[in-house]
């Protein structure tokens, strides 16, 4: 790849978006936190709507009860995964920092493990077929991933490699060269693939394990490849 002065001068400017939406003294609301909140809420309402119209063997009440399990699985799994996968030495020396979630630090793979464990425990406790639950949750997966990637963009994270394409952008923490967010483009590809393979057929009552696990392995594989 050859970068010219033209590429650098005429690349897109990173939009000035404050990662903090509002702040009241020590209390701060960040766009990243809102992506989790709205991702979970929208996913819950979407899966509940599927169940209400008969597109899932689960009932709306079951999905209402599962929301708490999902929150615990995503948040605890994401945080524990970040601690173990990314900075184990730092958190071993500073264990109190493990609970400082407002400073950032969540792992996709930890959250994935956490939500799978939450689904397994919930299904066992309620006497449900595991794949009935995974298929319902998998249909809502792109909602949370999409909002999470937008929040990463606001934070100027995961900016990718230097590029000379017209839509490359100079990120605030990415050095002077324009870069293209490969992970952001990859997320759009994942969303397109999800929309094709995940929606449950109307009146589905059997376990559609293939859909759920295609989502899990495709998403994990794409993240590892990046």
N, CA, C and O of each residue as an XYZ file, in Angstrom:
904
protein
N       0.844     -1.185      0.000
C       0.000      0.000      0.000
C       0.882      1.239      0.000
O       1.876      1.291      0.724
N       0.527      2.246     -0.810
C       1.319      3.461     -0.911
C       0.476      4.646     -0.469
O      -0.552      4.953     -1.073
N       0.919      5.304      0.584
C       0.226      6.485      1.092
C       0.931      7.736      0.588
O       2.149      7.864      0.714
N       0.164      8.652      0.021
C       0.718      9.903     -0.476
C       0.310     11.051      0.428
O      -0.534     10.891      1.310
N       0.925     12.229      0.201
C       0.554     13.429      0.952
C      -0.915     13.751      0.712
O      -1.609     14.225      1.612
N      -1.389     13.492     -0.512
C      -2.795     13.730     -0.845
C      -3.722     12.900      0.054
O      -4.724     13.403      0.561
N      -3.367     11.615      0.242
C      -4.174     10.744      1.100
C      -4.267     11.287      2.514
O      -5.329     11.250      3.135
N      -3.142     11.794      3.021
C      -3.118     12.281      4.392
C      -3.898     13.579      4.535
O      -4.655     13.747      5.490
N      -3.717     14.506      3.584
C      -4.354     15.816      3.680
C      -5.855     15.748      3.453
O      -6.607     16.513      4.058
N      -6.302     14.839      2.586
C      -7.707     14.802      2.206
C      -8.441     13.573      2.751
O      -9.458     13.157      2.195
N      -7.934     13.007      3.815
C      -8.642     11.916      4.482
C      -9.764     12.506      5.331
O      -9.773     13.703      5.619
N     -10.695     11.669      5.721
C     -11.813     12.118      6.545
C     -11.331     12.498      7.938
O     -10.446     11.852      8.498
N     -11.916     13.544      8.485
C     -11.584     13.953      9.845
C     -12.453     13.179     10.826
O     -13.635     12.951     10.572
N     -11.869     12.779     11.936
C     -12.631     12.070     12.952
C     -13.627     13.035     13.588
O     -13.233     14.117     14.021
N     -14.905     12.670     13.654
C     -15.904     13.583     14.232
C     -15.651     13.795     15.729
O     -15.295     12.868     16.456
N     -15.844     15.025     16.156
C     -15.627     15.353     17.564
C     -16.881     14.965     18.348
O     -17.854     15.718     18.396
N     -16.846     13.797     18.951
C     -17.957     13.295     19.762
C     -17.415     12.966     21.142
O     -16.529     12.122     21.284
N     -17.937     13.621     22.142
C     -17.490     13.359     23.504
C     -17.987     11.984     23.945
O     -19.192     11.731     23.917
N     -17.077     11.083     24.356
C     -17.519      9.761     24.834
C     -18.454      9.851     26.034
O     -19.204      8.914     26.310
N     -18.412     10.973     26.747
C     -19.287     11.182     27.900
C     -20.516     11.960     27.441
O     -20.396     13.080     26.946
N     -21.691     11.370     27.605
C     -22.928     12.050     27.211
C     -23.279     13.157     28.191
O     -23.447     14.311     27.798
N     -23.388     12.807     29.460
C     -23.653     13.795     30.509
C     -22.868     13.410     31.761
O     -22.518     12.248     31.966
N     -22.603     14.413     32.587
C     -21.879     14.163     33.830
C     -22.461     15.038     34.935
O     -22.608     16.250     34.779
N     -22.788     14.398     36.054
C     -23.287     15.096     37.219
C     -22.342     14.799     38.379
O     -22.498     13.791     39.067
N     -21.364     15.674     38.597
C     -20.376     15.424     39.634
C     -19.601     14.160     39.313
O     -19.053     14.035     38.218
N     -19.545     13.223     40.244
C     -18.815     11.974     39.982
C     -19.600     10.989     39.116
O     -19.056      9.981     38.666
N     -20.889     11.286     38.884
C     -21.735     10.364     38.117
C     -21.636     10.700     36.637
O     -21.910     11.827     36.226
N     -21.243      9.712     35.842
C     -21.018      9.914     34.411
C     -21.816      8.904     33.600
O     -21.872      7.722     33.940
N     -22.430      9.382     32.528
C     -23.117      8.497     31.586
C     -22.359      8.542     30.267
O     -22.252      9.596     29.640
N     -21.836      7.405     29.852
C     -21.054      7.311     28.624
C     -21.855      6.622     27.523
O     -22.745      5.811     27.783
N     -21.510      6.971     26.296
C     -22.162      6.334     25.143
C     -21.929      4.830     25.163
O     -22.800      4.056     24.763
N     -20.748      4.415     25.630
C     -20.431      2.989     25.652
C     -21.372      2.240     26.588
O     -21.848      1.153     26.263
N     -21.636      2.830     27.751
C     -22.560      2.201     28.695
C     -23.964      2.146     28.108
O     -24.675      1.156     28.281
N     -24.365      3.212     27.412
C     -25.697      3.234     26.809
C     -25.840      2.166     25.724
O     -26.930      1.634     25.513
N     -24.730      1.853     25.033
C     -24.807      0.813     24.002
C     -25.155     -0.534     24.623
O     -25.884     -1.320     24.018
N     -24.648     -0.811     25.816
C     -25.001     -2.037     26.538
C     -26.461     -2.007     26.968
O     -27.200     -2.972     26.774
N     -26.866     -0.883     27.555
C     -28.228     -0.783     28.087
C     -29.255     -0.923     26.972
O     -30.169     -1.742     27.067
N     -29.108     -0.126     25.913
C     -30.088     -0.173     24.832
C     -29.972     -1.453     24.014
O     -30.971     -1.940     23.485
N     -28.762     -2.005     23.905
C     -28.612     -3.272     23.205
C     -29.387     -4.382     23.884
O     -30.067     -5.169     23.226
N     -29.284     -4.444     25.207
C     -30.000     -5.479     25.963
C     -31.507     -5.227     25.919
O     -32.284     -6.163     25.730
N     -31.922     -3.975     26.090
C     -33.354     -3.663     26.080
C     -33.997     -3.964     24.725
O     -35.071     -4.561     24.660
N     -33.329     -3.545     23.640
C     -33.886     -3.779     22.308
C     -33.885     -5.270     21.969
O     -34.828     -5.768     21.355
N     -32.831     -5.978     22.368
C     -32.782     -7.416     22.114
C     -33.903     -8.123     22.877
O     -34.540     -9.036     22.351
N     -34.136     -7.699     24.106
C     -35.222     -8.278     24.908
C     -36.573     -8.043     24.248
O     -37.378     -8.967     24.134
N     -36.827     -6.813     23.814
C     -38.117     -6.511     23.195
C     -38.290     -7.259     21.870
O     -39.394     -7.684     21.531
N     -37.204     -7.415     21.135
C     -37.280     -8.110     19.845
C     -37.594     -9.593     20.038
O     -38.493    -10.132     19.392
N     -36.841    -10.254     20.941
C     -37.086    -11.682     21.174
C     -38.463    -11.899     21.805
O     -39.121    -12.905     21.540
N     -38.890    -10.960     22.632
C     -40.215    -11.065     23.241
C     -41.308    -10.958     22.181
O     -42.317    -11.660     22.247
N     -41.100    -10.073     21.202
C     -42.074     -9.924     20.124
C     -42.148    -11.191     19.277
O     -43.232    -11.596     18.857
N     -40.995    -11.818     19.024
C     -40.994    -13.076     18.281
C     -41.785    -14.145     19.026
O     -42.557    -14.895     18.427
N     -41.582    -14.203     20.342
C     -42.290    -15.198     21.146
C     -43.789    -14.903     21.176
O     -44.603    -15.826     21.137
N     -44.157    -13.623     21.245
C     -45.569    -13.256     21.346
C     -46.350    -13.619     20.087
O     -47.540    -13.923     20.163
N     -45.695    -13.590     18.937
C     -46.407    -13.911     17.702
C     -46.218    -15.376     17.280
O     -46.622    -15.770     16.186
N     -45.610    -16.162     18.143
C     -45.509    -17.592     17.884
C     -44.310    -18.014     17.072
O     -44.280    -19.131     16.557
N     -43.310    -17.142     16.943
C     -42.119    -17.477     16.164
C     -41.022    -18.117     17.011
O     -39.895    -18.288     16.545
N     -41.345    -18.465     18.237
C     -40.375    -19.097     19.126
C     -41.117    -20.029     20.067
O     -42.234    -19.723     20.484
N     -40.516    -21.161     20.410
C     -41.160    -22.059     21.374
C     -41.155    -21.512     22.793
O     -41.786    -22.093     23.676
N     -40.456    -20.404     23.031
C     -40.442    -19.774     24.335
C     -41.636    -18.844     24.491
O     -42.260    -18.453     23.505
N     -41.949    -18.497     25.716
C     -43.031    -17.560     25.983
C     -42.440    -16.198     26.341
O     -41.291    -16.120     26.776
N     -43.216    -15.119     26.163
C     -42.714    -13.800     26.567
C     -42.297    -13.752     28.028
O     -41.317    -13.089     28.366
N     -43.028    -14.448     28.906
C     -42.690    -14.444     30.327
C     -41.318    -15.070     30.576
O     -40.570    -14.606     31.437
N     -40.986    -16.122     29.824
C     -39.674    -16.745     29.971
C     -38.559    -15.765     29.609
O     -37.528    -15.696     30.279
N     -38.788    -15.011     28.536
C     -37.779    -14.055     28.106
C     -37.686    -12.882     29.072
O     -36.607    -12.320     29.261
N     -38.796    -12.511     29.678
C     -38.762    -11.477     30.720
C     -37.861    -11.924     31.868
O     -37.059    -11.143     32.379
N     -38.000    -13.170     32.263
C     -37.200    -13.701     33.370
C     -35.730    -13.845     32.987
O     -34.847    -13.742     33.839
N     -35.473    -14.083     31.708
C     -34.088    -14.318     31.284
C     -33.272    -13.030     31.211
O     -32.042    -13.093     31.213
N     -33.913    -11.875     31.146
C     -33.176    -10.614     30.996
C     -32.135    -10.446     32.096
O     -30.991    -10.088     31.815
N     -32.512    -10.696     33.329
C     -31.564    -10.554     34.440
C     -30.381    -11.494     34.274
O     -29.238    -11.101     34.506
N     -30.645    -12.723     33.877
C     -29.568    -13.686     33.641
C     -28.642    -13.192     32.528
O     -27.422    -13.321     32.623
N     -29.230    -12.630     31.481
C     -28.436    -12.140     30.357
C     -27.528    -10.990     30.785
O     -26.356    -10.949     30.414
N     -28.068    -10.063     31.562
C     -27.267     -8.933     32.028
C     -26.078     -9.420     32.840
O     -24.953     -8.970     32.626
N     -26.319    -10.338     33.772
C     -25.237    -10.868     34.595
C     -24.204    -11.605     33.741
O     -23.000    -11.449     33.943
N     -24.680    -12.406     32.792
C     -23.752    -13.156     31.946
C     -22.884    -12.245     31.094
O     -21.676    -12.459     30.986
N     -23.491    -11.228     30.487
C     -22.747    -10.324     29.603
C     -21.767     -9.463     30.385
O     -20.592     -9.371     30.029
N     -22.251     -8.831     31.452
C     -21.406     -7.894     32.202
C     -20.309     -8.622     32.976
O     -19.137     -8.260     32.877
N     -20.683     -9.649     33.745
C     -19.670    -10.375     34.505
C     -18.701    -11.106     33.588
O     -17.490    -11.087     33.809
N     -19.244    -11.758     32.547
C     -18.369    -12.463     31.618
C     -17.439    -11.517     30.888
O     -16.250    -11.798     30.739
N     -17.983    -10.382     30.427
C     -17.157     -9.409     29.714
C     -16.047     -8.844     30.580
O     -14.913     -8.691     30.127
N     -16.377     -8.532     31.834
C     -15.370     -7.959     32.728
C     -14.322     -8.985     33.148
O     -13.124     -8.707     33.108
N     -14.772    -10.163     33.547
C     -13.829    -11.210     33.953
C     -12.948    -11.619     32.770
O     -11.755    -11.873     32.939
N     -13.538    -11.682     31.576
C     -12.750    -12.014     30.396
C     -11.673    -10.983     30.121
O     -10.551    -11.337     29.757
N     -12.003     -9.704     30.293
C     -11.009     -8.647     30.075
C      -9.871     -8.766     31.080
O      -8.700     -8.625     30.726
N     -10.222     -9.025     32.323
C      -9.209     -9.152     33.376
C      -8.270    -10.326     33.091
O      -7.054    -10.201     33.239
N      -8.832    -11.457     32.687
C      -8.028    -12.660     32.484
C      -7.293    -12.671     31.148
O      -6.160    -13.145     31.069
N      -7.933    -12.147     30.088
C      -7.359    -12.255     28.748
C      -6.395    -11.125     28.406
O      -5.443    -11.339     27.656
N      -6.623     -9.926     28.940
C      -5.888     -8.755     28.465
C      -4.880     -8.187     29.462
O      -3.764     -7.845     29.072
N      -5.250     -8.080     30.741
C      -4.321     -7.482     31.699
C      -4.285     -8.270     33.017
O      -4.527     -7.698     34.080
N      -3.991     -9.556     32.961
C      -3.999    -10.352     34.198
C      -2.965     -9.895     35.213
O      -3.229     -9.934     36.415
N      -1.789     -9.462     34.757
C      -0.734     -9.031     35.680
C      -1.150     -7.760     36.411
O      -0.993     -7.657     37.628
N      -1.679     -6.794     35.665
C      -2.097     -5.524     36.273
C      -3.159     -5.750     37.340
O      -3.074     -5.185     38.431
N      -4.167     -6.579     37.028
C      -5.257     -6.784     37.976
C      -4.856     -7.695     39.134
O      -5.473     -7.650     40.198
N      -3.841     -8.511     38.938
C      -3.318     -9.287     40.048
C      -2.640     -8.378     41.066
O      -2.737     -8.589     42.275
N      -1.950     -7.360     40.548
C      -1.276     -6.415     41.428
C      -2.222     -5.359     41.977
O      -1.953     -4.767     43.022
N      -3.343     -5.115     41.271
C      -4.306     -4.097     41.690
C      -5.710     -4.693     41.676
O      -6.529     -4.311     40.840
N      -6.004     -5.618     42.584
C      -7.295     -6.326     42.535
C      -8.504     -5.415     42.692
O      -9.579     -5.733     42.182
N      -8.355     -4.287     43.388
C      -9.490     -3.376     43.566
C      -9.942     -2.786     42.235
O     -11.106     -2.413     42.088
N      -9.028     -2.697     41.261
C      -9.359     -2.122     39.955
C     -10.299     -3.027     39.150
O     -10.902     -2.579     38.175
N     -10.424     -4.271     39.543
C     -11.329     -5.180     38.840
C     -12.756     -4.649     38.880
O     -13.519     -4.846     37.934
N     -13.117     -3.983     39.961
C     -14.483     -3.496     40.140
C     -14.690     -2.098     39.555
O     -15.814     -1.595     39.562
N     -13.639     -1.467     39.055
C     -13.748     -0.122     38.484
C     -14.198     -0.201     37.028
O     -13.463      0.194     36.123
N     -15.392     -0.705     36.812
C     -15.889     -0.918     35.447
C     -16.140      0.395     34.718
O     -16.185      0.413     33.488
N     -16.304      1.499     35.455
C     -16.550      2.790     34.809
C     -15.311      3.303     34.066
O     -15.403      4.255     33.292
N     -14.168      2.680     34.298
C     -12.949      3.067     33.591
C     -12.765      2.277     32.299
O     -11.758      2.440     31.609
N     -13.718      1.434     31.973
C     -13.644      0.653     30.749
C     -13.003     -0.696     30.958
O     -12.474     -0.995     32.028
N     -13.058     -1.507     29.914
C     -12.435     -2.817     29.971
C     -13.436     -3.951     29.960
O     -13.763     -4.521     31.001
N     -13.927     -4.279     28.750
C     -14.846     -5.393     28.578
C     -14.343     -6.254     27.423
O     -13.818     -5.741     26.436
N     -14.507     -7.545     27.556
C     -14.034     -8.484     26.544
C     -15.218     -9.119     25.813
O     -16.147     -9.629     26.440
N     -15.170     -9.080     24.474
C     -16.224     -9.719     23.688
C     -16.287    -11.212     23.982
O     -17.364    -11.769     24.195
N     -15.124    -11.853     23.992
C     -15.112    -13.304     24.183
C     -15.543    -13.684     25.597
O     -16.180    -14.718     25.796
N     -15.198    -12.851     26.580
C     -15.675    -13.106     27.925
C     -17.187    -12.958     28.014
O     -17.857    -13.756     28.670
N     -17.724    -11.930     27.350
C     -19.173    -11.758     27.330
C     -19.873    -12.906     26.621
O     -20.962    -13.321     27.017
N     -19.238    -13.418     25.567
C     -19.808    -14.552     24.842
C     -19.879    -15.785     25.729
O     -20.900    -16.472     25.772
N     -18.784    -16.062     26.441
C     -18.778    -17.197     27.362
C     -19.812    -16.989     28.463
O     -20.512    -17.922     28.856
N     -19.899    -15.759     28.954
C     -20.840    -15.461     30.022
C     -22.284    -15.672     29.617
O     -23.061    -16.236     30.386
N     -22.666    -15.228     28.413
C     -24.064    -15.374     27.993
C     -24.382    -16.837     27.691
O     -25.510    -17.278     27.911
N     -23.406    -17.595     27.190
C     -23.634    -19.026     26.952
C     -23.871    -19.740     28.274
O     -24.780    -20.563     28.380
N     -23.054    -19.429     29.289
C     -23.257    -20.034     30.605
C     -24.608    -19.629     31.192
O     -25.297    -20.448     31.801
N     -24.983    -18.365     31.006
C     -26.276    -17.902     31.518
C     -27.421    -18.654     30.852
O     -28.383    -19.032     31.521
N     -27.330    -18.876     29.542
C     -28.375    -19.608     28.832
C     -28.435    -21.059     29.287
O     -29.517    -21.619     29.460
N     -27.255    -21.672     29.482
C     -27.226    -23.070     29.907
C     -27.846    -23.236     31.293
O     -28.626    -24.160     31.521
N     -27.498    -22.338     32.218
C     -28.033    -22.434     33.576
C     -29.531    -22.130     33.611
O     -30.285    -22.789     34.327
N     -29.957    -21.136     32.839
C     -31.377    -20.776     32.813
C     -32.204    -21.904     32.204
O     -33.267    -22.252     32.719
N     -31.710    -22.472     31.104
C     -32.438    -23.559     30.459
C     -32.551    -24.767     31.396
O     -33.598    -25.410     31.464
N     -31.483    -25.064     32.103
C     -31.524    -26.199     33.033
C     -32.490    -25.928     34.187
O     -33.247    -26.810     34.592
N     -32.455    -24.716     34.706
C     -33.309    -24.378     35.842
C     -34.782    -24.421     35.459
O     -35.617    -24.837     36.261
N     -35.113    -23.994     34.230
C     -36.502    -23.941     33.793
C     -36.952    -25.181     33.030
O     -38.110    -25.268     32.619
N     -36.059    -26.129     32.839
C     -36.421    -27.338     32.116
C     -36.644    -27.100     30.635
O     -37.475    -27.764     30.016
N     -35.900    -26.148     30.053
C     -36.035    -25.815     28.633
C     -34.975    -26.540     27.816
O     -33.942    -26.954     28.342
N     -35.244    -26.686     26.536
C     -34.211    -27.186     25.633
C     -33.229    -26.055     25.367
O     -33.624    -24.946     25.004
N     -31.962    -26.344     25.548
C     -30.920    -25.324     25.447
C     -30.966    -24.601     24.099
O     -30.856    -23.376     24.044
N     -31.126    -25.357     23.020
C     -31.086    -24.749     21.700
C     -32.329    -23.922     21.385
O     -32.276    -23.054     20.513
N     -33.434    -24.164     22.061
C     -34.588    -23.282     21.915
C     -34.214    -21.871     22.381
O     -34.562    -20.876     21.744
N     -33.505    -21.814     23.495
C     -33.128    -20.517     24.054
C     -32.025    -19.858     23.225
O     -32.087    -18.659     22.954
N     -31.021    -20.632     22.825
C     -29.925    -20.045     22.052
C     -30.401    -19.475     20.726
O     -29.916    -18.429     20.297
N     -31.341    -20.142     20.073
C     -31.833    -19.628     18.798
C     -32.572    -18.306     18.972
O     -32.431    -17.396     18.155
N     -33.356    -18.206     20.033
C     -34.078    -16.959     20.276
C     -33.103    -15.812     20.544
O     -33.280    -14.709     20.027
N     -32.081    -16.073     21.348
C     -31.113    -15.036     21.682
C     -30.236    -14.695     20.478
O     -29.877    -13.534     20.284
N     -29.891    -15.693     19.674
C     -29.031    -15.454     18.521
C     -29.674    -14.494     17.523
O     -28.970    -13.726     16.865
N     -31.000    -14.528     17.403
C     -31.656    -13.619     16.458
C     -31.470    -12.158     16.838
O     -31.523    -11.280     15.976
N     -31.252    -11.892     18.126
C     -31.093    -10.511     18.588
C     -29.637    -10.093     18.718
O     -29.350     -8.939     19.035
N     -28.723    -11.012     18.478
C     -27.299    -10.717     18.631
C     -26.829     -9.507     17.828
O     -26.097     -8.683     18.377
N     -27.214     -9.354     16.543
C     -26.712     -8.212     15.767
C     -27.068     -6.862     16.361
O     -26.349     -5.890     16.129
N     -28.144     -6.766     17.115
C     -28.540     -5.483     17.700
C     -27.467     -5.000     18.668
O     -27.012     -3.859     18.583
N     -27.068     -5.866     19.583
C     -26.054     -5.492     20.556
C     -24.695     -5.259     19.927
O     -23.989     -4.328     20.314
N     -24.311     -6.095     18.953
C     -23.023     -5.922     18.295
C     -22.963     -4.616     17.519
O     -21.940     -3.930     17.531
N     -24.050     -4.269     16.849
C     -24.089     -3.030     16.076
C     -23.912     -1.811     16.983
O     -23.099     -0.933     16.692
N     -24.665     -1.756     18.074
C     -24.568     -0.620     18.984
C     -23.203     -0.574     19.669
O     -22.652      0.504     19.893
N     -22.664     -1.742     19.999
C     -21.343     -1.788     20.611
C     -20.264     -1.248     19.694
O     -19.355     -0.549     20.142
N     -20.360     -1.570     18.402
C     -19.367     -1.078     17.448
C     -19.488      0.435     17.253
O     -18.478      1.119     17.087
N     -20.704      0.955     17.272
C     -20.871      2.409     17.194
C     -20.220      3.088     18.399
O     -19.581      4.131     18.262
N     -20.384      2.495     19.570
C     -19.770      3.054     20.775
C     -18.246      2.980     20.697
O     -17.565      3.900     21.148
N     -17.701      1.900     20.133
C     -16.256      1.807     19.930
C     -15.773      2.924     19.012
O     -14.699      3.488     19.223
N     -16.562      3.237     18.002
C     -16.192      4.318     17.074
C     -16.166      5.657     17.800
O     -15.242      6.448     17.610
N     -17.172      5.915     18.626
C     -17.212      7.163     19.402
C     -15.976      7.273     20.292
O     -15.425      8.361     20.460
N     -15.544      6.155     20.861
C     -14.362      6.149     21.731
C     -13.051      6.211     20.950
O     -11.985      6.340     21.552
N     -13.112      6.120     19.619
C     -11.895      6.128     18.814
C     -11.083      4.864     18.959
O      -9.856      4.893     18.866
N     -11.768      3.740     19.189
C     -11.094      2.465     19.427
C     -11.111      1.583     18.177
O     -11.917      1.780     17.268
N     -10.203      0.609     18.155
C     -10.184     -0.411     17.091
C     -10.165      0.232     15.715
O     -10.985     -0.087     14.854
N      -9.218      1.143     15.518
C      -9.217      1.945     14.285
C      -8.606      1.233     13.092
O      -8.684      1.759     11.982
N      -8.015      0.089     13.261
C      -7.562     -0.687     12.114
C      -6.203     -0.263     11.587
O      -5.396      0.324     12.308
N      -5.963     -0.568     10.322
C      -4.658     -0.354      9.704
C      -4.653      0.884      8.813
O      -5.713      1.309      8.353
N      -3.455      1.484      8.554
C      -3.367      2.608      7.619
C      -3.896      2.212      6.248
O      -3.695      1.085      5.797
N      -4.571      3.142      5.592
C      -5.184      2.832      4.300
C      -5.202      4.079      3.425
O      -5.198      5.201      3.930
N      -5.221      3.872      2.102
C      -5.296      4.990      1.166
C      -6.648      5.086      0.475
O      -6.773      5.788     -0.528
N      -7.661      4.398      0.986
C      -8.994      4.484      0.388
C      -9.617      5.836      0.737
O      -9.248      6.430      1.750
N     -10.548      6.336     -0.070
C     -11.111      7.673      0.162
C     -11.833      7.824      1.491
O     -11.929      8.935      2.013
N     -12.346      6.723      2.056
C     -13.096      6.838      3.300
C     -12.235      6.554      4.537
O     -12.766      6.385      5.635
N     -10.915      6.502      4.364
C     -10.032      6.335      5.518
C     -10.106      7.589      6.393
O     -10.419      8.677      5.909
N      -9.819      7.425      7.664
C     -10.015      8.501      8.631
C      -8.830      8.544      9.592
O      -8.290      7.502      9.962
N      -8.432      9.736      9.992
C      -7.368      9.890     10.978
C      -7.991      9.819     12.367
O      -8.743     10.708     12.764
N      -7.677      8.768     13.094
C      -8.239      8.570     14.425
C      -7.374      9.277     15.466
O      -6.156      9.350     15.300
N      -7.974      9.795     16.529
C      -7.219     10.589     17.515
C      -6.082      9.833     18.184
O      -5.074     10.442     18.542
N      -6.216      8.525     18.362
C      -5.169      7.739     19.017
C      -4.481      6.789     18.049
O      -3.789      5.862     18.469
N      -4.671      7.019     16.750
C      -4.127      6.106     15.759
C      -2.939      6.618     14.994
O      -2.555      6.018     13.990
N      -2.330      7.725     15.437
C      -1.194      8.272     14.724
C      -1.615      9.221     13.619
O      -2.804      9.498     13.464
N      -0.653      9.729     12.843
C      -0.957     10.749     11.829
C      -1.518     10.208     10.526
O      -2.024     10.979      9.710
N      -1.438      8.895     10.309
C      -1.865      8.336      9.035
C      -3.341      7.966      9.061
O      -3.850      7.513     10.086
N      -4.037      8.158      7.928
C      -5.445      7.749      7.860
C      -5.560      6.238      7.912
O      -4.733      5.515      7.354
N      -6.593      5.774      8.587
C      -6.800      4.328      8.739
C      -8.244      3.999      8.433
O      -9.115      4.867      8.493
N      -8.493      2.757      8.108
C      -9.847      2.270      7.901
C     -10.143      1.280      9.003
O      -9.337      0.395      9.291
N     -11.304      1.431      9.622
C     -11.665      0.530     10.712
C     -12.103     -0.790     10.133
O     -13.276     -0.990      9.818
N     -11.143     -1.697      9.994
C     -11.443     -3.014      9.446
C     -12.492     -3.708     10.296
O     -13.384     -4.370      9.765
N     -12.392     -3.560     11.612
C     -13.353     -4.220     12.491
C     -14.754     -3.662     12.289
O     -15.736     -4.398     12.399
N     -14.860     -2.349     11.991
C     -16.176     -1.747     11.774
C     -16.792     -2.269     10.473
O     -17.982     -2.585     10.432
N     -15.980     -2.361      9.407
C     -16.473     -2.894      8.142
C     -16.833     -4.368      8.295
O     -17.816     -4.841      7.724
N     -16.026     -5.087      9.073
C     -16.297     -6.500      9.290
C     -17.612     -6.688     10.043
O     -18.342     -7.650      9.807
N     -17.904     -5.751     10.959
C     -19.159     -5.849     11.697
C     -20.350     -5.712     10.759
O     -21.355     -6.401     10.931
N     -20.249     -4.829      9.768
C     -21.353     -4.686      8.813
C     -21.558     -5.982      8.036
O     -22.690     -6.372      7.753
N     -20.425     -6.664      7.685
C     -20.525     -7.945      6.993
C     -21.209     -8.974      7.881
O     -22.045     -9.746      7.412
N     -20.855     -8.984      9.160
C     -21.482     -9.931     10.075
C     -22.979     -9.679     10.184
O     -23.775    -10.618     10.184
N     -23.358     -8.408     10.277
C     -24.779     -8.092     10.395
C     -25.558     -8.575      9.176
O     -26.670     -9.088      9.302
N     -24.960     -8.406      7.984
C     -25.630     -8.864      6.757
C     -25.794    -10.378      6.776
O     -26.845    -10.900      6.403
N     -24.746    -11.085      7.214
C     -24.826    -12.548      7.267
C     -25.828    -12.992      8.316
O     -26.575    -13.945      8.093
N     -25.856    -12.317      9.453
C     -26.815    -12.655     10.493
C     -28.240    -12.499      9.992
O     -29.095    -13.354     10.222
N     -28.480    -11.378      9.297
C     -29.847    -11.118      8.846
C     -30.322    -12.185      7.873
O     -31.525    -12.391      7.717
N     -29.383    -12.870      7.211
C     -29.747    -13.913      6.250
C     -29.979    -15.261      6.923
O     -30.864    -16.014      6.515
N     -29.179    -15.574      7.966
C     -29.236    -16.944      8.484
C     -29.961    -17.083      9.813
O     -30.228    -18.205     10.244
N     -30.292    -15.960     10.485
C     -30.825    -16.089     11.825
C     -32.341    -16.039     11.987
O     -32.861    -16.776     12.824
N     -33.085    -15.219     11.245
C     -34.512    -15.084     11.583
C     -35.238    -16.419     11.640
O     -35.092    -17.260     10.754
N     -36.017    -16.596     12.688
C     -36.767    -17.837     12.861
C     -37.986    -17.830     11.954
O     -38.664    -16.807     11.855
N     -38.284    -18.941     11.287
C     -39.475    -19.005     10.461
C     -40.731    -18.915     11.307
O     -40.763    -19.408     12.434
N     -41.768    -18.287     10.765
C     -43.022    -18.142     11.508
C     -43.566    -19.514     11.901
O     -43.667    -20.426     11.080
N     -43.912    -19.629     13.177
C     -44.469    -20.877     13.669
C     -43.433    -21.928     13.999
O     -43.786    -23.085     14.225
N     -42.141    -21.551     14.033
C     -41.103    -22.540     14.345
C     -41.280    -23.051     15.765
O     -41.457    -22.269     16.699
N     -41.231    -24.363     15.921
C     -41.385    -24.943     17.259
C     -40.266    -25.893     17.615
O     -40.162    -26.301     18.772
N     -39.431    -26.257     16.676
C     -38.337    -27.183     16.964
C     -37.057    -26.448     17.241
O     -36.972    -25.236     17.040
N     -36.050    -27.178     17.707
C     -34.751    -26.569     17.970
C     -34.032    -26.344     16.651
O     -33.903    -27.264     15.844
N     -33.563    -25.121     16.431
C     -32.833    -24.771     15.205
C     -31.396    -24.473     15.590
O     -30.913    -23.353     15.427
N     -30.719    -25.492     16.104
C     -29.394    -25.278     16.680
C     -28.417    -24.716     15.670
O     -27.514    -23.968     16.042
N     -28.573    -25.056     14.404
C     -27.640    -24.576     13.395
C     -27.577    -23.071     13.340
O     -26.489    -22.507     13.221
N     -28.713    -22.402     13.423
C     -28.734    -20.946     13.348
C     -27.941    -20.326     14.493
O     -27.093    -19.461     14.278
N     -28.223    -20.775     15.704
C     -27.563    -20.188     16.867
C     -26.062    -20.380     16.806
O     -25.306    -19.436     17.036
N     -25.625    -21.582     16.501
C     -24.192    -21.830     16.550
C     -23.462    -21.295     15.332
O     -22.262    -21.035     15.413
N     -24.145    -21.119     14.201
C     -23.507    -20.398     13.097
C     -23.168    -18.988     13.532
O     -22.095    -18.475     13.215
N     -24.080    -18.357     14.259
C     -23.832    -16.999     14.746
C     -22.668    -16.969     15.708
O     -21.792    -16.110     15.606
N     -22.653    -17.909     16.650
C     -21.608    -17.937     17.670
C     -20.235    -18.130     17.038
O     -19.320    -17.351     17.306
N     -20.078    -19.141     16.214
C     -18.768    -19.444     15.666
C     -18.351    -18.448     14.586
O     -17.166    -18.135     14.470
N     -19.296    -17.944     13.797
C     -18.944    -16.969     12.780
C     -18.449    -15.693     13.438
O     -17.431    -15.133     13.032
N     -19.167    -15.234     14.450
C     -18.789    -14.011     15.145
C     -17.432    -14.167     15.827
O     -16.575    -13.291     15.709
N     -17.232    -15.274     16.537
C     -15.977    -15.503     17.244
C     -14.809    -15.636     16.270
O     -13.720    -15.115     16.511
N     -15.052    -16.337     15.177
C     -13.992    -16.523     14.196
C     -13.572    -15.214     13.544
O     -12.385    -14.967     13.331
N     -14.571    -14.365     13.226
C     -14.252    -13.085     12.616
C     -13.501    -12.187     13.592
O     -12.608    -11.447     13.180
N     -13.845    -12.236     14.872
C     -13.148    -11.437     15.859
C     -11.708    -11.897     16.008
O     -10.800    -11.071     16.104
N     -11.489    -13.210     16.029
C     -10.131    -13.745     16.169
C      -9.297    -13.425     14.943
O      -8.103    -13.147     15.055
N      -9.927    -13.465     13.757
C      -9.194    -13.202     12.511
C      -8.731    -11.768     12.426
O      -7.746    -11.472     11.749
N      -9.444    -10.851     13.119
C      -9.084     -9.449     13.059
C      -8.014     -9.084     14.054
O      -7.604     -7.925     14.122
